[in-house]
């Protein structure tokens, strides 16, 4: 999970590879990852979410998974998510979100959780809504009334963040660790719900 601006593409493609291999997305990631700390956050997120390989969900409902180590140097982060999709409108509602993070020795656990939760919300807004709009003359998304952004009605139903403390280990920056994997997990859950793999944002509305 290399953390770059293309991380959502990488982690979505990881799901496509798992599908091509007829493998569970979590098991597929673990099979191709040697880093024990990365494996720990993947395993913890999957366990706390109650990940069940191959479970058939009701129509329009899906689950997804994603993982990365931020910039290959900082916090390890894994996330599982459930979504529901309204087929007529392309509206996506995020349900339960469960994440696990290893940022080395924890100094302020509550602050670290808040940082991760905020990143999840921010990335959900990026992935599902945010875009610059324009016409032939001007930018038309020029203020908070016209720029599309996540509203309270689209906030996930619940967010659980589980921290792995590593006493005595170096501190790893937790800022922005959750944004890339969150964008990817939304795309992966939508693909699981609809069978449609979107590769451009926003991941809702007419495109979906």
Secondary structure, DSSP 4 states (H G I P E B T S, - for coil): -B-STTHHHHHHHHHHHHHHTT--HHHHHHHT---HHHHHHHHHHHHHHT--TTPPPPTTEEEEEEEEEGGGTS-EEEEEEEEEEETTTTEEEEEEEEEEEE-SS-S-HHHHHHHHHHHHHHHHHHHHT----B-SSSBS--STTTS----GGGS-SEEEEEE---TTSPP---TTTTHHHHHHHHHHHHHHHHS----SS--SGGG-
